[in-house]
Amino acid sequence: MDVAWEDSRRTFADAAQWFVRTAALVGDRWSEPALGEWDVRALVGHTSRSLLTVETYLARPAATIEVASAGDYFRATRAVAADPAFAARGRDAGVALGSDPATTVAGIAGRVLRLVEARDGTELLTTIAGGMRLADYLPTRTFELAVHTADLATALGAPPDVPATAAAQALRLVADLAVAEGVAGPLLLALTGRTGLPAGFSVL
C-alpha cells in the first residue's frame, strides 16, 4: 500500500483526534465491558498504544529495513497478537492512564501528533517486528486507531463514524491483506451482500 507521506500523516491525525473525542464520551463507564476480556479502560489503554509506540519506536532508530510494508508488519506480528500477554498489556496500559484517562489520552495524542508533524516519513524505527520506515509503520497505527476507536464507540453506544480518510486507508490495507492471504473472494461476496463471513473470519 503506497500512501503519500502528507496524506498518511493527515490521516493518522484524523484517526487520533477521533479517538480523543470518543474517549471523552466515556464519562464514568471505564469499568464497563468493551471488547472480549477488556473493559473500556483496557480498550482505551490498548488503543493509546497506537500512539505511544510511534513515540517509543522513533526513540529506537533502526539500522536497516526488515519489514517493508504495513501488510508485512501485520503478518509478522500475528503470533504476538495471539499471545495471552497481549491482553494483559492492554489492561496495564489502561491502568497507566491514571485517574483521568480521557485527559491523559488527549495529552498523548497532542504530543505524538507534534512528533509526527516534525518528521518526513523516511526515518527508520525499530518496531516489535523489526526495522521499518516511519512512512510504512504509520498506516498500521492509523488502522489500529480506526478499528479500536470503532470498538470503543460501539461499546459506548455511539455510532462508529470512522473519519473518511482513516476509513479509506484502513479498508485499502484490509484489501491488501485479503488478497495476500487468498481470502478476497469470501470478503467480496460478504461486502456485496451475497453471503456472510465464517465465524472468526479475519484478515489479520
Buried (B, 14 or more C-beta within 10 A) or exposed (E): BEBEBEEBBBBBBBBBBBBBBBBEEBEEBBEEEBBEEBBBBBBBBBBBBBBBBBBBBBEEEBEEEBBEBBBBBBBBBEEEEEEEEEBEBBBBBBEEBEEEBBBBBBEBBBEBBEBBEEBEBEBBBBBEBBBBBBBBBBBBBBBBBBBBBBBBBEBBEBEBEBBEBBBBBBBBBBBBBBBBBEBBEBBEEBEEEEEEEEEEEEBE
